Amino acid sequence: MLTDRDNGERRRALNGVRKVVIKIGTRLLADIHGVSKRRRVEQLVARTAELRERGLDIILVSSGAIGAGMSVLGSKVRPRSLPQLQAHAAVGQSRLMYLYEAACAAHGFHSAQLLLTAADLQDRERHLNAANCLDALLGRGVLPVVNENDSVSVEEIQFGDNDVLAALTATLVRADMTIILTTVDGLRRPKEGSGREWGDRISVVHGVPPEIWQLAGGTDGNRFSTGGMTSKLRAAEIVCRSGEPLWIADGHDFGALEAVFRAEDVGTLFVPDSKRSRMSARKRFLAFFSEPAGSLTIDEGAVRALVTQGRSLLPSGVVGAEGSFRRGDTVRILAPDGREIARGVSNYPLELVLQIQGQQTREVHTLLGRAAYDEVVHRNYLVLTHPTKREFDD
């Protein structure tokens, strides 16, 4: 559901908020006419300091390393080749963090750099290490500044853009609110019959309904940009599926953060479906981070049991399996038409799934000749990935 005015959703979304992830794009740091990057970082940190004084735990997800490298190296256009992007990021990241630390020191606290690749969050141990590190930094009153590790990232381990990184960071730390500061004042409807002109701002979006994707534009061609509204909708989908809100606001003036926390009707607020509970840490890892090692195809009866009844996946519902998974690996669970509907942790390796698929539970013990699991995937280790369905969380 999309609404053009706030009906109290903002105040409800802010109720009890303690941990906040704020994403700031490169353009808001490096492409504001007449204001230096140093001054922009100082302005952002000053607003962040005000929020910290309210007792909020703040994590910044900051773009800007490549843009800073462009300034240092005198590049006029964002590089296209991967080695040049990595080189600019390597030069610019230290410059960016110097600006953050200097600005934080002026307010009596420190900043800390955390550079991540997708591989860091896909590996369970490194995933937990990152979460624990962020919690430890917040506990010491340090401002974490998270960025993608562009100097070593290649396509296979990239997040894609920092909107998605912000959403995954928020999901990792179970943030109560995610704020994406951008160069527009939220999502807008197109003016009827006007082609590319935009009309009224959408105030509140419940979930991320399918029809909303047609309202998003892509990369706008700016020399610093890598994404557009589409990447912000991807971020909103991740955060809302986790059971938490995401707010897109115009960051030309960082005073927008104060407006957000006064619950003013600015930007666009994405709130999760009212029936969706906050996803458990275990299921977050399955849904957004774990790399599947194979897949299970199930019949329509099993689809209904998983999606509408919150049941476990039994051997009788499995009609096929592929991959190289072992017991304890993550697998994709596919409907008969090939759509992914869930992910879960398999109780069996591939060879045993192929042996017991289609069998009734009581027959599995006899077939295997030993004690066995009743479920191929237990509901406690299964998360639905169909975006329009409710997660069955404990």
N, C-alpha and C positions, 0 to 999 in steps of 0.2 A: 504494500500500500504506500502511495506517495501523497504527501499533503503539502500545501503551500503555506501553512502557518503552524506554529508550535502550539500544541494544546497541553502544555505542562510536561511534555516528554523530556525537555532539557533538564528541568529541575529533578525529575525522577532519575534521569541518567546520571546526574551529578551526586545524587544521594549516596553517601558512604564512600565516595571516591578517595583513594589514598595514593595508589601507584599509577603514574601517568607516563605514557610514551608520547613524545612530541617529535614529529618528523619535520625537518626543514630542508627545502630543496636548494639546489645550487643557485638557481636564478634569484632567490630571495637573499642570498648572501653576496652574490657576485655581479648582479645585473640590475642594481638599483641606481638610477642616474644620479650622479653627484654625491654618492655616499660610498666611502671606501669599505672594503671587505672587513677591515679591522673594526670600523665603527659599527657595522651591521652585527658582527659577532658580539660586540660590547652591548648593543641594544638588546639582543636576544638573551644574553646571560643575565642582564639586569632584570628582565621580565621573569626569567627562570628563578632568579634569586627571590623575587617577591612570592612566587608560588611555593618555594621551599620554606619560606618564613611562615606560610600557612600550615605547615606540617605535611606537605605533599612530597612524595618521593618521585623525582623526575629523572627520566632517562631520555637523552636526546639521540635521535637517529639523524645524523647530519651528512648530507651530500656535501660536495664542495672540494674534494681532494683534486680531482682532475681539473676543475675550474681554477683552483689555486695554482696548480702546476702550469696551466696555460698562462696565467699572469706572470709567474716566475720565468718561464721559458720564452715568453713573448709570442705564444701561438695565438693566432686570430680566430682559428676555426677548430672545433673539437676534432681531435684525431680520429681516424677511422680504423687504422690497423691496431690489432691487439697489443703488439709490443710497444707502440707509441702511447696507447692508453695506459698501459702498465707503467711506463716510464713517467708519464705526467702525474699519475697517481702517487708514485713513489716520491717524487719531488714535492708534490702539493700536500701530501698528508702531514708531513712534519710541520709545514708552514701553517696548516689549518689548526693543528693541535697547539702550536705555540700561541696562536690568537685566542683559542679557548682557554688555555691555562692562564694567560695574562689577564683575561677578562674575569675569570673565576677568582683569581687571587685578589683582585680589587674588591671583591665582596666577601673575602674571608674564608673561601673554601677552595678545594682543588677539583680538577677534572681528571678523567682517566680515559684512555683510548682502548676500545675493544674492536678489533678488526675481525670480521667473520667471512667465511665462505659457506655455501650451502652444505658442503661436506662436513663442516664443523657441527652443524645442527642435525645432520642425518645420522651421524654416528652417536649411539646412545650415550656412551661415556663422555664424549666431548660435548654433547648436548647438555648433560647434567653439569659438567664443569663450567660451561658458559652461564647457565642459570645460577649456579652457586656463586660464581665470580660477581655477577651483577648484584645479587643480594648482598654479598659482602661489601661491595663498594657503597651501596645505599646505606648499609648499616654503619659505615664509617663517615657518612656525610659527604661522600665524593659524588660529583656529577659525572655519570658514565656518558661517554660520547661514542656511539656505535656507528660504524660504517662498513661497507663491504670491503673486503681485502682485495681491492682492484689490482694491486701489484702482482698477485699470484692467481687471480681468478681466470679461468677459461670457461668456455660455454657450458661444459659439463657440470661445473660447480658454481655457476652464477645464480644469484637470486633473480636477476632480470632487471630490477631497479630498486631504489630505496623505499618506495611505497610498500612493496611486498616485504622488504627487509623489516620495515617498521611493524607491519602486521605480524610477522613471524616473531619478532622480538617481543611484542606485546603478548602474543600467545605463549611464548617461552616463559615469561615472568608472571603470567596471569595478571596483566595490567587491568585496572578498573576502567580506564579510558585511554583511547588512542586519538591523538590530534594530528592531522596532517595539514600543515600550513603550506599554502600554494599561492599561485598568482591570480586565482579567480575566487569569487565569493561563494562558491558552492556549485552544485549541479543545477542546471537550468533546463526548462522545457524549450523546444524550438518554437519560434513564432509561427503561427499557422500561415502557410503559404509563403513564408519568407525565405525559404532556402536555408542559408547558413546563419541567419540571424537568430539570436537567442532571446527568449522572453522571461517569464517569471521564474524566480528562484524556487527550487524545491526545498522546503524547510526540513521535513522529516521523511525518512524512508525506513519502512519496517522490513528488515532483512535486505536482500538484494534480489528483487523479483526479476524474472527473465526479461520483461519489457524495458527495464531500465538501461540495458546495455546499448540500445540504439541511441541513447542520449549522449553517449560518451564519444569524445574525439580522440584521436591518437596524438602522436608527437607533433608539436606545433612548429617544428623547424627552427626554433631558437638555438643559437650556437651552443648553449649550455645544456639543452634538454635531452632527456632519454625517454620520457614517457609522457602520458597525458592523463585524461580523466579515466581512461580504460584501466590503467594500472591502479588508480585509486579505488575503482570499483572492485578490482581483484583483492585489494587490501581489505576493503569493507566486508567482502564475502568471507574472508578468512576470520576476521575479528568477530563478526556477527555469528558465524557458525560456532565459534568458541563460547558464545553466550555473553559477549561484551559489546559496548557501543564504540563507534568510531565517528569522529567529527572532522569534516573538511571545512577549513576557514581561510579567508584571505589573509596572507601574512605580510603584505607590503608594510603594514604598521603592526609591530609585534604587540601593540596594545590589544590586538584581537584576542590574545590569551586571557587578558582580564575580562573582556566581554564574554568569552566562553564560560569562565568560572562565575560570572554573574548571571549565567543562564539566559543571556540575551539571544534573541532570534537572529543569529548571524550564521552564515554558511549553511551547510547541510549536515544534519545529524542522522547517522545510520544506527538504528537500534535493533537488537535481535528480536526474533519472533517471541511473543509473550509466552509461548509454550516451551521455549528452549531454555534449559538450565545451563549453568556454566559447566563446560566440558572438563572432565577430570584430566589431570596431567598425563596419565597413561594414554588416554584416548586422543589428547592433543598430539602426542608424539606419533601415534598411528596415523592420524588424519593428515598431518601437515609436514612431517619431517622424515619418518621412516621410509627407506627405499624398499619397495616390494621386491621379493626374490622370485616371485611366480604368481600364478593366478589359479583360482577355482571357479569353474562355471557351475551354476546351480539351476534347478528347475523353478518353475513359476510358484509352486507351493512353498519352496524355501524362501523365495523372494518375499512372499507375503508374510511368512513367519518372521523374517528379519525386520522388514520395513514397518509393518503395521502392528506386530505383536511383541517386538523386542526380544525375540527368542534367539537361542544359540543355533549355530549351523551344525546339523547332524549329518552323518555319512549318507543317509538315505536321500538327502537333497542335493548331493554333489553328482554332477553328470560328466565332469571333465576336469583335468588339472594339467598345468604346464609350468615349466620353469626348472629351477634347480634348488628348490627350497628344502630346508631341513626343519626339524622340530624347533619351534621358537622363532622362526623367521616370519616376517610380515608378508602377507599375500593379498592380492587384489581379489575381490569377490565379484563375479560378473553375472549379470542376468543372461537368459538365453539369447538375447539379441546382441550381447557383447558389451552392454553398458556397465560401467563400474557402479555398483551400488553400495559397496562397503570395503573396508580393509580390516584385517584382523591378524592375530598371531595363530599360526597353525600348530595344533597339538601333534601333528604327524609330519614326517618327511614325505616328499613327493611319491616315492615308490609305494609307501603304505597307503596313501590316499587313493592311488590308482587301484590298489588291491581291495579297498573297502568301500569305494564309491558306490552309491545306490543300495547299500545294504542296510537293513534294519539294525538298530543299536544292539539288540540282543544277539544278533548273529555275528557282530564284529569280534566279540571275545572268542567265540568258537573258531572263526576264520583265522584269526591271528594266533590262536593257541596260547594265549596268555592274557593277563589283565590288561585292559585297554581303556582309553578315554571314551566316554559316551559321545563327546562333541568333537568335531573337527576343529571348530573355532568356538570357544565359549563366549557368551555375550559380554562378559566382563573384559574381554580382550578384543572387542569388535567395535568399530565405529562406522556409522553410516556416512557415506560420502555423497549421496544424492542430495543436492542443495535444498530441495523443497520438502524434505522429510525431517521429522523430529528425531533427535538423537536419544537413544535410551541409555541414559547415564545413571549411575548409582548415586 
